[in-house]
């Protein structure tokens, strides 16, 4: 097992999953679908604006007597050949994945989430054996000018941790996420293109006890919980990964829970890939043989009182 956590106090179990848990799961999935639809609509609107700017720029270059299409085609051919050669070399020489890829492990140093209330925090752990295989890949198109030709893909799933708090207090949870798979980011920036490729794994925590404790909306821009991210312009990487990570900072909230009432913490994990410009490609996946994406535990701490 990938986890290095020692045995720690465990939370009291909630009633067996039944209609209430299925209903909450359906709510979360409907919300995720709505968020994805809104993101796609915003993406399409941005693409329309970018294509308009790119078309105006191309017309300007044509008025200067430049063969824009011929020059762009020539550079695309060179870029594609160069990218293919560098990717083949990278895949042939990629070293074996390190066990934890320098992202850290769920050891004792990651255990106590801290307290905002000046009292000694008490540790708690919730566990799950849910493991799945997922991947997301995107291939860019066009020149990438002004952000045009950007394609993106994402896959989202949920890990549910039903439980019944033994005491009332302020609780803080952090997911222990394990990942075995690979990522590819390829984008060769050349004279007539503006290419970029990125891959990421992100998380969101949802808290419920009678009602959703935190408004069901994404974090503000720039504040989303990101477990891992790679990519940019002028990149050509194909790397195997095998890591376990306990995040901190954005996305982690302290929430009040009442003793004796069924509660739920859900971890939303999203694989996200985006690529801009023809010849760019991004993928993050745990879909191959031996690949796995899991939230094995929630590490928590609570302080007494409401």
Backbone as CSV, one residue per row, in Angstrom:
resi,resn,N_x,N_y,N_z,CA_x,CA_y,CA_z,C_x,C_y,C_z
1,UNK,0.839,-1.188,0.000,0.000,0.000,0.000,0.880,1.245,0.000
2,UNK,0.474,2.264,-0.723,1.316,3.425,-0.912,1.397,4.306,0.326
3,UNK,0.346,4.283,1.145,0.309,5.191,2.274,1.348,4.824,3.321
4,UNK,1.921,5.830,3.967,2.894,5.616,5.035,2.330,6.012,6.387
5,UNK,1.033,6.266,6.462,0.443,6.705,7.717,0.452,5.592,8.749
6,UNK,0.776,5.960,9.975,0.651,5.027,11.070,-0.813,4.971,11.496
7,UNK,-1.125,4.006,12.330,-2.500,3.883,12.809,-2.807,5.063,13.713
8,UNK,-3.960,5.664,13.483,-4.363,6.856,14.219,-5.825,6.728,14.641
9,UNK,-6.292,7.624,15.512,-7.700,7.561,15.905,-8.612,7.638,14.695
10,UNK,-9.612,6.823,14.679,-10.539,6.774,13.567,-11.874,7.376,13.972
11,UNK,-12.576,7.934,13.005,-13.878,8.520,13.281,-14.924,7.429,13.421
12,UNK,-15.994,7.733,14.129,-17.117,6.816,14.233,-17.784,6.679,12.871
13,UNK,-18.163,5.482,12.538,-18.766,5.236,11.226,-20.174,5.812,11.166
14,UNK,-20.579,6.220,9.995,-21.944,6.677,9.755,-22.819,5.470,9.435
15,UNK,-24.139,5.659,9.397,-25.006,4.555,8.985,-24.623,4.068,7.590
16,UNK,-24.960,2.813,7.252,-24.629,2.297,5.918,-25.169,3.232,4.835
17,UNK,-24.422,3.397,3.748,-24.885,4.283,2.675,-26.276,3.897,2.194
18,UNK,-27.156,4.856,2.109,-28.517,4.591,1.654,-28.977,5.762,0.814
19,UNK,-30.267,6.033,0.860,-30.828,7.038,-0.023,-30.206,8.425,0.179
20,UNK,-29.920,8.798,1.410,-29.384,10.143,1.654,-28.015,10.333,1.008
21,UNK,-27.173,9.280,1.064,-25.859,9.390,0.455,-25.961,9.408,-1.067
22,UNK,-26.854,8.576,-1.617,-27.038,8.573,-3.069,-27.564,9.919,-3.554
23,UNK,-28.449,10.524,-2.753,-28.968,11.834,-3.122,-27.895,12.910,-3.112
24,UNK,-27.024,12.872,-2.089,-25.940,13.847,-2.022,-24.953,13.654,-3.162
25,UNK,-24.681,12.404,-3.500,-23.795,12.122,-4.620,-24.379,12.671,-5.921
26,UNK,-25.682,12.465,-6.114,-26.334,12.985,-7.322,-26.266,14.508,-7.363
27,UNK,-26.441,15.160,-6.202,-26.330,16.623,-6.148,-24.949,17.097,-6.582
28,UNK,-23.924,16.459,-6.037,-22.559,16.866,-6.351,-22.244,16.656,-7.826
29,UNK,-22.668,15.537,-8.365,-22.389,15.266,-9.778,-23.145,16.236,-10.689
30,UNK,-24.382,16.575,-10.311,-25.126,17.555,-11.096,-24.431,18.912,-11.039
31,UNK,-23.924,19.282,-9.850,-23.200,20.547,-9.722,-21.936,20.535,-10.574
32,UNK,-21.210,19.410,-10.562,-19.986,19.317,-11.373,-20.306,19.442,-12.857
33,UNK,-21.396,18.823,-13.297,-21.789,18.928,-14.702,-22.159,20.362,-15.053
34,UNK,-22.849,21.059,-14.133,-23.208,22.448,-14.374,-21.963,23.322,-14.463
35,UNK,-21.031,23.106,-13.552,-19.791,23.879,-13.577,-19.018,23.639,-14.870
36,UNK,-18.992,22.380,-15.323,-18.285,22.072,-16.564,-18.971,22.726,-17.757
37,UNK,-20.308,22.719,-17.764,-21.038,23.363,-18.855,-20.769,24.865,-18.871
38,UNK,-20.735,25.490,-17.684,-20.447,26.924,-17.618,-19.025,27.212,-18.084
39,UNK,-18.080,26.338,-17.701,-16.695,26.530,-18.133,-16.571,26.379,-19.641
40,UNK,-17.285,25.414,-20.219,-17.245,25.232,-21.670,-17.853,26.429,-22.392
41,UNK,-18.930,26.984,-21.830,-19.547,28.156,-22.452,-18.586,29.345,-22.420
42,UNK,-17.923,29.537,-21.274,-16.950,30.621,-21.182,-15.779,30.390,-22.130
43,UNK,-15.354,29.123,-22.239,-14.263,28.781,-23.157,-14.648,29.080,-24.603
44,UNK,-15.865,28.697,-24.986,-16.310,28.939,-26.360,-16.394,30.436,-26.663
45,UNK,-16.857,31.207,-25.672,-16.933,32.650,-25.868,-15.536,33.248,-26.035
46,UNK,-14.592,32.792,-25.201,-13.223,33.288,-25.310,-12.596,32.883,-26.637
47,UNK,-12.900,31.679,-27.104,-12.360,31.220,-28.380,-12.879,32.056,-29.544
48,UNK,-14.165,32.412,-29.489,-14.732,33.240,-30.552,-14.027,34.595,-30.609
49,UNK,-13.788,35.186,-29.450,-13.094,36.474,-29.412,-11.657,36.328,-29.906
50,UNK,-10.989,35.243,-29.502,-9.605,35.036,-29.913,-9.507,34.804,-31.412
51,UNK,-10.427,34.045,-31.973,-10.411,33.793,-33.410,-10.628,35.089,-34.195
52,UNK,-11.486,35.951,-33.671,-11.718,37.229,-34.330,-10.445,38.078,-34.345
53,UNK,-9.738,38.119,-33.225,-8.489,38.876,-33.163,-7.435,38.270,-34.090
54,UNK,-7.354,36.934,-34.102,-6.369,36.274,-34.959,-6.657,36.546,-36.432
55,UNK,-7.941,36.556,-36.810,-8.303,36.815,-38.204,-7.923,38.243,-38.600
56,UNK,-8.141,39.187,-37.687,-7.771,40.568,-37.997,-6.260,40.705,-38.147
57,UNK,-5.513,40.011,-37.274,-4.053,40.065,-37.370,-3.572,39.469,-38.691
58,UNK,-4.169,38.360,-39.115,-3.763,37.726,-40.371,-4.059,38.631,-41.555
59,UNK,-5.215,39.279,-41.522,-5.543,40.199,-42.611,-4.534,41.355,-42.668
60,UNK,-4.094,41.822,-41.507,-3.112,42.904,-41.477,-1.804,42.460,-42.124
61,UNK,-1.345,41.244,-41.805,-0.105,40.752,-42.405,-0.247,40.556,-43.908
62,UNK,-1.433,40.153,-44.342,-1.647,39.972,-45.787,-1.583,41.314,-46.515
63,UNK,-2.103,42.352,-45.886,-2.041,43.673,-46.526,-0.601,44.145,-46.682
64,UNK,0.310,43.565,-45.896,1.727,43.901,-46.019,2.416,43.067,-47.092
65,UNK,1.631,42.199,-47.763,2.173,41.385,-48.837,2.855,40.113,-48.377
66,UNK,2.577,39.676,-47.170,3.224,38.472,-46.628,2.361,37.249,-46.908
67,UNK,2.986,36.128,-47.307,2.288,34.867,-47.525,2.124,34.169,-46.173
68,UNK,1.130,34.597,-45.427,0.945,34.100,-44.065,0.710,32.598,-44.042
69,UNK,-0.155,32.104,-44.929,-0.490,30.677,-44.927,0.739,29.826,-45.243
70,UNK,1.517,30.245,-46.250,2.693,29.463,-46.621,3.746,29.445,-45.524
71,UNK,3.998,30.590,-44.929,4.984,30.649,-43.852,4.520,29.830,-42.651
72,UNK,3.234,29.968,-42.305,2.714,29.224,-41.162,2.783,27.718,-41.406
73,UNK,2.443,27.286,-42.634,2.486,25.851,-42.947,3.906,25.309,-42.840
74,UNK,4.859,26.086,-43.338,6.256,25.661,-43.273,6.719,25.525,-41.827
75,UNK,6.380,26.486,-40.991,6.792,26.422,-39.591,6.058,25.310,-38.839
76,UNK,4.805,25.058,-39.206,4.086,23.946,-38.567,4.740,22.614,-38.895
77,UNK,5.176,22.464,-40.168,5.851,21.225,-40.545,7.140,21.040,-39.756
78,UNK,7.939,22.107,-39.672,9.178,22.019,-38.898,8.898,21.724,-37.436
79,UNK,7.900,22.398,-36.875,7.580,22.213,-35.457,7.085,20.805,-35.179
80,UNK,6.253,20.273,-36.065,5.725,18.918,-35.868,6.843,17.882,-35.929
81,UNK,7.737,18.029,-36.917,8.852,17.086,-37.023,9.760,17.169,-35.803
82,UNK,10.046,18.387,-35.360,10.908,18.572,-34.198,10.259,18.024,-32.938
83,UNK,8.963,18.297,-32.774,8.262,17.817,-31.582,8.195,16.295,-31.560
84,UNK,7.930,15.696,-32.733,7.861,14.238,-32.799,9.215,13.609,-32.462
85,UNK,10.289,14.205,-32.960,11.627,13.669,-32.682,11.967,13.799,-31.198
86,UNK,11.645,14.962,-30.612,11.970,15.161,-29.198,11.115,14.270,-28.300
87,UNK,9.849,14.058,-28.675,8.999,13.190,-27.875,9.460,11.736,-27.965
88,UNK,9.840,11.287,-29.156,10.341,9.922,-29.297,11.600,9.721,-28.462
89,UNK,12.503,10.711,-28.480,13.705,10.619,-27.670,13.363,10.610,-26.191
90,UNK,12.413,11.455,-25.805,12.020,11.528,-24.396,11.427,10.213,-23.916
91,UNK,10.539,9.630,-24.725,9.902,8.376,-24.339,10.909,7.232,-24.268
92,UNK,11.942,7.301,-25.120,12.944,6.229,-25.133,13.898,6.320,-23.960
93,UNK,14.041,7.527,-23.402,15.043,7.725,-22.349,14.443,8.115,-21.015
94,UNK,13.101,8.143,-20.895,12.491,8.562,-19.636,12.902,7.616,-18.507
95,UNK,13.379,8.122,-17.394,13.793,7.256,-16.289,12.583,6.673,-15.574
96,UNK,12.782,5.563,-14.848,11.665,5.005,-14.073,11.138,6.035,-13.078
97,UNK,9.826,6.002,-12.855,9.232,6.955,-11.921,9.734,6.687,-10.509
98,UNK,10.084,7.765,-9.822,10.448,7.618,-8.423,9.218,7.298,-7.600
99,UNK,9.420,6.699,-6.435,8.284,6.188,-5.681,7.302,7.296,-5.306
100,UNK,7.818,8.469,-4.914,6.915,9.516,-4.471,7.079,10.824,-5.234
101,UNK,7.923,10.873,-6.233,8.034,12.016,-7.131,8.165,13.340,-6.391
102,UNK,8.783,13.334,-5.220,9.144,14.541,-4.463,7.947,15.368,-4.027
103,UNK,6.733,14.808,-4.041,5.573,15.584,-3.630,5.255,15.430,-2.148
104,UNK,5.936,14.554,-1.453,5.673,14.407,-0.029,4.738,13.252,0.251
105,UNK,4.749,12.801,1.486,3.942,11.662,1.889,3.074,12.037,3.077
106,UNK,2.083,11.193,3.347,1.208,11.438,4.480,1.827,10.904,5.747
107,UNK,2.886,11.517,6.221,3.523,11.061,7.443,3.087,11.935,8.616
108,UNK,3.748,11.775,9.746,3.326,12.488,10.949,3.369,14.001,10.766
109,UNK,4.294,14.498,9.967,4.406,15.939,9.788,3.198,16.514,9.080
110,UNK,2.475,15.679,8.332,1.307,16.143,7.604,0.023,15.973,8.406
111,UNK,0.138,15.480,9.621,-1.067,15.000,10.302,-1.932,16.115,10.851
112,UNK,-1.383,16.952,11.720,-2.182,17.958,12.399,-2.394,19.158,11.481
113,UNK,-3.655,19.455,11.199,-3.972,20.550,10.286,-3.913,21.907,10.967
114,UNK,-3.831,21.940,12.291,-3.725,23.214,12.998,-5.064,23.710,13.491
115,UNK,-5.031,24.711,14.325,-6.242,25.236,14.930,-6.236,26.750,14.863
116,UNK,-7.399,27.310,14.567,-7.543,28.755,14.547,-8.134,29.280,15.850
117,UNK,-8.347,28.409,16.804,-9.123,28.777,17.986,-8.321,28.699,19.271
118,UNK,-7.017,28.555,19.175,-6.177,28.614,20.358,-6.287,27.416,21.277
119,UNK,-6.905,26.335,20.826,-6.986,25.124,21.638,-6.162,24.024,20.980
120,UNK,-5.862,22.999,21.729,-5.074,21.893,21.195,-5.894,21.122,20.169
121,UNK,-5.433,20.961,18.935,-6.194,20.197,17.945,-6.073,18.694,18.190
122,UNK,-7.169,17.983,17.963,-7.205,16.533,18.139,-7.231,15.874,16.762
123,UNK,-6.407,14.848,16.547,-6.353,14.227,15.217,-7.524,13.281,14.973
124,UNK,-7.855,13.115,13.702,-8.912,12.193,13.288,-8.611,11.749,11.867
125,UNK,-9.054,10.551,11.509,-8.832,10.077,10.144,-10.073,9.370,9.626
126,UNK,-10.437,9.660,8.384,-11.497,8.959,7.671,-10.849,8.244,6.494
127,UNK,-11.350,7.042,6.166,-10.675,6.227,5.150,-11.632,5.768,4.062
128,UNK,-11.056,5.486,2.891,-11.814,4.985,1.754,-10.949,4.018,0.969
129,UNK,-11.586,3.003,0.375,-10.850,2.062,-0.475,-11.220,2.245,-1.947
130,UNK,-11.840,3.373,-2.255,-12.280,3.654,-3.626,-11.073,4.026,-4.485
131,UNK,-10.827,3.263,-5.558,-9.731,3.516,-6.500,-10.312,3.461,-7.915
132,UNK,-9.832,4.335,-8.785,-10.330,4.297,-10.158,-9.233,4.666,-11.140
133,UNK,-9.527,4.474,-12.406,-8.620,4.837,-13.495,-9.310,5.869,-14.367
134,UNK,-8.635,6.981,-14.567,-9.192,8.051,-15.383,-8.077,8.724,-16.167
135,UNK,-8.421,9.413,-17.231,-7.444,10.209,-17.978,-8.162,11.355,-18.655
136,UNK,-7.396,12.403,-18.969,-7.911,13.547,-19.716,-6.829,13.974,-20.691
137,UNK,-7.201,14.224,-21.939,-6.220,14.639,-22.949,-6.842,15.684,-23.863
138,UNK,-6.005,16.611,-24.325,-6.459,17.674,-25.213,-5.392,17.936,-26.259
139,UNK,-5.822,18.249,-27.492,-4.906,18.550,-28.582,-5.284,19.906,-29.184
140,UNK,-4.332,20.834,-29.198,-4.592,22.177,-29.684,-4.735,22.237,-31.193
141,UNK,-5.285,23.345,-31.667,-5.472,23.551,-33.100,-5.080,24.983,-33.459
142,UNK,-4.939,25.232,-34.761,-4.697,26.586,-35.240,-3.345,27.142,-34.823
143,UNK,-3.228,28.458,-34.896,-1.970,29.122,-34.590,-1.790,29.401,-33.110
144,UNK,-2.897,29.454,-32.388,-2.809,29.799,-30.976,-2.732,31.292,-30.728
145,UNK,-2.788,32.097,-31.764,-2.728,33.546,-31.592,-3.866,34.022,-30.693
146,UNK,-3.554,34.877,-29.747,-4.530,35.488,-28.845,-5.331,34.442,-28.061
147,UNK,-4.765,33.254,-27.913,-5.461,32.203,-27.167,-6.381,31.342,-28.001
148,UNK,-6.432,31.574,-29.311,-7.290,30.756,-30.170,-6.722,29.349,-30.301
149,UNK,-7.576,28.430,-30.736,-7.133,27.049,-30.921,-6.858,26.317,-29.637
150,UNK,-7.493,26.753,-28.544,-7.299,26.090,-27.253,-8.368,25.026,-27.059
151,UNK,-7.935,23.826,-26.754,-8.854,22.735,-26.429,-8.558,22.264,-25.009
152,UNK,-9.598,21.820,-24.319,-9.408,21.350,-22.951,-10.306,20.156,-22.672
153,UNK,-9.889,19.362,-21.703,-10.649,18.175,-21.310,-10.482,17.971,-19.819
154,UNK,-11.511,17.450,-19.190,-11.407,17.153,-17.763,-12.285,15.954,-17.413
155,UNK,-11.882,15.248,-16.369,-12.669,14.149,-15.811,-12.731,14.341,-14.307
156,UNK,-13.936,14.269,-13.757,-14.153,14.521,-12.332,-14.789,13.305,-11.678
157,UNK,-14.350,13.011,-10.458,-15.000,11.975,-9.665,-14.973,12.376,-8.201
158,UNK,-15.718,11.612,-7.374,-15.893,11.959,-5.970,-15.547,10.780,-5.064
159,UNK,-14.950,11.125,-3.927,-14.716,10.172,-2.847,-15.538,10.648,-1.655
160,UNK,-16.463,9.799,-1.183,-17.356,10.178,-0.095,-16.905,9.541,1.217
161,UNK,-16.915,10.345,2.283,-16.540,9.880,3.615,-17.683,10.181,4.586
162,UNK,-18.672,9.254,4.684,-19.743,9.453,5.662,-19.263,9.081,7.061
163,UNK,-19.674,9.829,8.056,-19.254,9.568,9.430,-20.190,10.296,10.386
164,UNK,-20.076,9.989,11.670,-20.853,10.645,12.708,-19.893,11.226,13.731
165,UNK,-19.801,12.544,13.846,-18.865,13.138,14.807,-19.171,12.696,16.237
166,UNK,-18.128,12.369,16.967,-18.295,11.974,18.371,-18.420,13.186,19.280
167,UNK,-17.841,14.310,18.873,-17.899,15.534,19.669,-18.183,16.709,18.745
168,UNK,-18.774,17.748,19.304,-18.998,18.973,18.544,-17.721,19.807,18.532
169,UNK,-17.442,20.432,17.406,-16.247,21.243,17.334,-15.999,21.758,15.931
170,UNK,-14.837,22.366,15.760,-14.402,22.894,14.478,-13.441,21.888,13.837
171,UNK,-13.782,21.415,12.642,-13.028,20.352,11.982,-12.345,20.885,10.719
172,UNK,-11.106,20.432,10.530,-10.358,20.748,9.313,-9.870,19.443,8.700
173,UNK,-10.125,19.244,7.412,-9.726,18.007,6.741,-8.840,18.305,5.546
174,UNK,-7.907,17.383,5.302,-7.023,17.450,4.138,-6.969,16.074,3.490
175,UNK,-7.137,15.991,2.168,-7.154,14.687,1.491,-5.750,14.122,1.301
176,UNK,-5.644,12.804,1.431,-4.407,12.096,1.091,-4.633,11.470,-0.284
177,UNK,-4.055,12.076,-1.308,-4.311,11.658,-2.685,-3.110,10.890,-3.216
178,UNK,-3.368,9.725,-3.773,-2.320,8.928,-4.406,-2.598,8.846,-5.904
179,UNK,-1.513,8.824,-6.683,-1.653,8.804,-8.137,-0.540,7.962,-8.731
180,UNK,-0.911,7.071,-9.642,0.055,6.300,-10.423,-0.344,6.430,-11.888
181,UNK,0.519,6.993,-12.698,0.186,7.182,-14.100,1.266,7.949,-14.822
182,UNK,0.875,8.770,-15.785,1.843,9.552,-16.546,1.211,10.869,-16.964
183,UNK,2.077,11.780,-17.392,1.582,13.005,-17.998,2.445,13.334,-19.214
184,UNK,1.819,13.996,-20.194,2.508,14.475,-21.389,2.127,15.937,-21.586
185,UNK,3.103,16.797,-21.724,2.851,18.178,-22.135,3.818,18.480,-23.270
186,UNK,3.271,18.853,-24.418,4.090,19.080,-25.605,3.608,20.334,-26.313
187,UNK,4.478,21.317,-26.438,4.123,22.558,-27.123,5.409,23.233,-27.593
188,UNK,5.648,23.218,-28.898,6.852,23.827,-29.471,6.492,25.200,-30.013
189,UNK,6.869,26.231,-29.286,6.553,27.602,-29.677,7.467,28.008,-30.842
190,UNK,6.873,28.379,-31.982,7.676,28.805,-33.122,7.182,30.153,-33.640
191,UNK,7.756,30.604,-34.748,7.574,31.987,-35.195,6.120,32.356,-35.457
192,UNK,5.364,31.445,-36.106,4.002,31.794,-36.490,2.950,31.154,-35.586
193,UNK,3.324,30.655,-34.471,2.344,30.051,-33.581,2.575,30.515,-32.150
194,UNK,1.574,30.315,-31.319,1.660,30.633,-29.895,1.083,29.434,-29.149
195,UNK,1.950,28.490,-28.806,1.497,27.204,-28.295,1.739,27.074,-26.797
196,UNK,0.880,26.281,-26.165,1.016,26.025,-24.741,0.308,24.724,-24.416
197,UNK,0.826,23.987,-23.446,0.198,22.745,-23.001,0.336,22.641,-21.485
198,UNK,-0.761,22.277,-20.819,-0.746,22.140,-19.362,-1.567,20.930,-18.939
199,UNK,-1.158,20.318,-17.829,-1.905,19.218,-17.226,-1.927,19.446,-15.724
200,UNK,-3.053,19.094,-15.093,-3.190,19.370,-13.666,-4.131,18.372,-13.012
201,UNK,-3.980,18.225,-11.693,-4.916,17.480,-10.853,-5.347,18.420,-9.739
202,UNK,-6.658,18.639,-9.615,-7.173,19.592,-8.642,-8.198,18.924,-7.716
203,UNK,-8.423,19.544,-6.567,-9.370,18.987,-5.605,-10.276,20.086,-5.055
204,UNK,-11.461,19.658,-4.607,-12.388,20.511,-3.874,-12.992,19.675,-2.759
205,UNK,-13.147,20.261,-1.583,-13.787,19.586,-0.456,-15.213,20.104,-0.292
206,UNK,-16.155,19.177,-0.097,-17.548,19.520,0.161,-17.931,18.970,1.533
207,UNK,-18.566,19.805,2.366,-18.930,19.419,3.735,-20.454,19.449,3.884
208,UNK,-21.015,18.391,4.501,-22.470,18.317,4.661,-22.820,17.787,6.045
209,UNK,-23.807,18.394,6.669,-24.452,17.876,7.880,-25.814,18.548,7.976
210,UNK,-26.805,17.916,7.378,-28.133,18.515,7.278,-28.230,19.463,6.097
211,UNK,-27.223,20.305,5.910,-27.120,21.196,4.758,-25.656,21.206,4.328
212,UNK,-25.399,21.722,3.140,-24.026,21.898,2.713,-23.397,23.018,3.529
213,UNK,-22.262,22.716,4.157,-21.636,23.664,5.067,-20.968,24.820,4.341
214,UNK,-20.502,24.564,3.130,-19.824,25.586,2.346,-20.644,25.808,1.081
215,UNK,-20.876,27.071,0.676,-21.636,27.300,-0.561,-21.075,26.480,-1.711
216,UNK,-21.961,25.819,-2.444,-21.544,24.920,-3.525,-21.143,25.731,-4.750
217,UNK,-19.936,26.259,-4.737,-19.429,27.037,-5.865,-17.921,26.843,-5.946
218,UNK,-17.335,27.077,-7.110,-15.875,26.941,-7.219,-15.173,27.999,-6.380
219,UNK,-13.937,27.723,-6.003,-13.122,28.738,-5.347,-12.909,29.906,-6.305
220,UNK,-12.662,31.097,-5.781,-12.380,32.238,-6.657,-11.186,31.943,-7.564
221,UNK,-11.088,32.597,-8.709,-9.954,32.365,-9.614,-8.626,32.531,-8.894
222,UNK,-7.747,31.561,-9.103,-6.438,31.612,-8.466,-6.396,31.007,-7.083
223,UNK,-7.563,30.615,-6.543,-7.588,30.072,-5.183,-8.006,28.606,-5.146
224,UNK,-8.198,27.984,-6.304,-8.637,26.593,-6.335,-7.562,25.680,-5.765
225,UNK,-7.986,24.563,-5.193,-7.029,23.611,-4.641,-6.353,22.835,-5.753
226,UNK,-5.067,23.031,-5.937,-4.310,22.324,-6.975,-3.329,21.382,-6.310
227,UNK,-3.462,20.096,-6.595,-2.544,19.096,-6.066,-1.237,19.089,-6.845
228,UNK,-1.371,19.218,-8.161,-0.198,19.049,-9.029,-0.488,19.725,-10.359
229,UNK,0.543,20.349,-10.967,0.371,20.988,-12.272,1.717,21.053,-12.982
230,UNK,1.706,20.819,-14.299,2.901,20.905,-15.121,2.533,21.537,-16.473
231,UNK,3.537,22.131,-17.134,3.320,22.588,-18.495,3.717,24.033,-18.695
232,UNK,3.384,24.564,-19.889,3.720,25.916,-20.273,4.005,25.967,-21.762
233,UNK,4.799,26.952,-22.190,5.224,27.043,-23.584,6.593,26.391,-23.726
234,UNK,6.904,25.975,-24.957,8.208,25.351,-25.232,8.496,24.192,-24.284
235,UNK,7.564,23.255,-24.181,7.748,22.093,-23.311,7.592,20.824,-24.137
236,UNK,8.269,19.784,-23.711,8.131,18.466,-24.318,8.500,17.436,-23.256
237,UNK,7.511,17.049,-22.467,7.745,16.139,-21.360,6.780,14.969,-21.431
238,UNK,7.302,13.798,-21.140,6.496,12.587,-21.012,7.058,11.835,-19.817
239,UNK,6.368,11.900,-18.683,6.943,11.447,-17.416,5.967,10.525,-16.701
240,UNK,6.462,9.395,-16.220,5.683,8.525,-15.366,5.699,9.047,-13.936
241,UNK,4.594,8.870,-13.233,4.482,9.395,-11.871,3.937,8.324,-10.931
242,UNK,4.364,8.425,-9.683,3.853,7.553,-8.628,4.059,8.299,-7.318
243,UNK,2.990,8.960,-6.820,3.185,9.808,-5.662,1.975,9.784,-4.735
244,UNK,2.218,10.293,-3.554,1.165,10.509,-2.556,1.346,11.915,-2.007
245,UNK,0.253,12.665,-1.899,0.384,14.068,-1.521,-0.747,14.473,-0.587
246,UNK,-0.396,15.296,0.405,-1.376,15.875,1.324,-1.303,17.388,1.161
247,UNK,-2.274,18.004,0.496,-2.172,19.438,0.217,-2.470,20.298,1.442
248,UNK,-2.087,21.552,1.350,-2.423,22.542,2.363,-2.694,23.847,1.650
249,UNK,-3.198,24.829,2.383,-3.435,26.126,1.770,-4.804,26.224,1.124
250,UNK,-4.900,26.850,-0.066,-6.197,27.065,-0.717,-6.982,25.769,-0.874
251,UNK,-8.286,25.868,-0.642,-9.151,24.701,-0.748,-9.393,24.002,0.571
252,UNK,-8.623,24.342,1.617,-8.787,23.722,2.935,-9.556,24.692,3.826
253,UNK,-10.671,24.222,4.386,-11.507,25.094,5.214,-11.785,24.444,6.565
254,UNK,-12.024,25.276,7.575,-12.416,24.805,8.906,-13.931,24.943,9.031
255,UNK,-14.599,23.834,9.393,-16.061,23.771,9.355,-16.589,23.246,10.688
256,UNK,-17.668,23.817,11.236,-18.261,23.301,12.477,-19.147,22.082,12.221
257,UNK,-18.996,21.045,13.048,-19.858,19.864,12.997,-20.413,19.583,14.388
258,UNK,-21.630,19.009,14.432,-22.322,18.701,15.683,-22.228,17.218,15.982
259,UNK,-22.019,16.868,17.239,-21.897,15.473,17.641,-23.211,14.722,17.438
260,UNK,-23.082,13.440,17.042,-24.222,12.547,16.982,-25.085,12.640,15.740
261,UNK,-24.790,13.526,14.806,-25.588,13.658,13.591,-24.773,13.194,12.382
262,UNK,-25.366,12.363,11.509,-24.628,11.893,10.334,-24.076,13.056,9.512
263,UNK,-22.845,12.920,9.083,-22.165,13.974,8.323,-21.453,13.345,7.130
264,UNK,-21.011,14.200,6.234,-20.348,13.719,5.026,-19.312,14.751,4.593
265,UNK,-18.114,14.266,4.275,-17.113,15.078,3.594,-16.845,14.397,2.261
266,UNK,-16.980,15.137,1.184,-16.738,14.588,-0.146,-15.541,15.291,-0.769
267,UNK,-14.663,14.498,-1.356,-13.489,15.017,-2.040,-13.740,14.912,-3.537
268,UNK,-13.689,16.042,-4.223,-13.855,16.091,-5.670,-12.478,16.222,-6.310
269,UNK,-12.090,15.221,-7.092,-10.810,15.239,-7.796,-11.064,15.399,-9.297
270,UNK,-10.316,16.299,-9.924,-10.485,16.571,-11.344,-9.144,16.486,-12.059
271,UNK,-9.086,15.673,-13.101,-7.943,15.643,-14.005,-8.229,16.642,-15.115
272,UNK,-7.288,17.543,-15.371,-7.535,18.609,-16.347,-6.356,18.727,-17.310
273,UNK,-6.660,18.789,-18.602,-5.636,18.968,-19.645,-6.074,20.082,-20.582
274,UNK,-5.136,20.946,-20.969,-5.429,22.009,-21.920,-4.251,22.192,-22.863
275,UNK,-4.544,22.400,-24.146,-3.501,22.562,-25.166,-3.936,23.655,-26.124
276,UNK,-2.984,24.524,-26.510,-3.273,25.643,-27.397,-2.317,25.629,-28.582
277,UNK,-2.881,25.736,-29.780,-2.067,25.794,-30.989,-1.806,24.422,-31.579
278,UNK,-1.798,24.350,-32.908,-1.609,23.069,-33.597,-0.258,22.455,-33.247
279,UNK,-0.265,21.155,-32.977,0.949,20.458,-32.581,1.136,20.377,-31.087
280,UNK,0.313,21.089,-30.309,0.415,21.007,-28.852,-0.489,19.882,-28.335
281,UNK,-0.065,19.262,-27.267,-0.803,18.123,-26.716,-0.566,18.051,-25.219
282,UNK,-1.619,17.742,-24.483,-1.511,17.577,-23.033,-2.344,16.382,-22.606
283,UNK,-1.796,15.602,-21.692,-2.525,14.450,-21.153,-2.064,14.185,-19.732
284,UNK,-3.004,13.851,-18.883,-2.695,13.353,-17.549,-3.614,12.166,-17.326
285,UNK,-3.043,11.016,-17.002,-3.877,9.827,-16.948,-3.377,8.754,-16.014
286,UNK,-4.344,8.057,-15.423,-4.077,6.879,-14.614,-4.895,5.727,-15.176
287,UNK,-4.989,5.690,-16.511,-5.851,4.712,-17.165,-5.103,3.466,-17.619
288,UNK,-3.766,3.516,-17.631,-2.999,2.378,-18.117,-2.900,1.253,-17.107
289,UNK,-2.238,0.193,-17.506,-2.049,-0.960,-16.624,-1.291,-0.516,-15.369
290,UNK,-1.864,-0.796,-14.229,-1.231,-0.405,-12.972,-1.501,1.024,-12.555
291,UNK,-2.192,1.800,-13.399,-2.504,3.173,-13.051,-3.625,3.249,-12.033
292,UNK,-3.580,4.263,-11.171,-4.608,4.398,-10.137,-4.671,5.832,-9.645
293,UNK,-5.884,6.293,-9.418,-6.143,7.570,-8.768,-7.034,7.287,-7.569
294,UNK,-6.639,7.783,-6.395,-7.404,7.473,-5.190,-7.245,8.567,-4.157
295,UNK,-8.279,8.739,-3.351,-8.182,9.530,-2.124,-8.326,8.530,-0.991
296,UNK,-7.198,8.047,-0.490,-7.214,6.928,0.454,-7.678,7.338,1.838
297,UNK,-7.424,8.586,2.216,-7.767,9.013,3.570,-8.076,10.501,3.581
298,UNK,-8.752,10.917,4.639,-8.852,12.323,4.994,-8.158,12.496,6.333
299,UNK,-7.148,13.337,6.379,-6.499,13.667,7.635,-7.196,14.874,8.220
300,UNK,-7.567,14.781,9.478,-8.313,15.869,10.069,-7.827,16.210,11.465
301,UNK,-8.267,17.366,11.920,-8.044,17.791,13.292,-9.264,18.582,13.716
302,UNK,-9.618,18.504,15.013,-10.754,19.284,15.490,-10.410,19.932,16.825
303,UNK,-11.059,21.046,17.089,-10.969,21.693,18.379,-12.352,21.705,18.992
304,UNK,-12.449,21.511,20.291,-13.729,21.383,20.963,-14.499,22.678,20.958
305,UNK,-15.809,22.539,21.011,-16.673,23.715,21.095,-17.138,24.171,19.747
306,UNK,-18.190,25.022,19.767,-18.763,25.552,18.526,-18.496,27.025,18.442
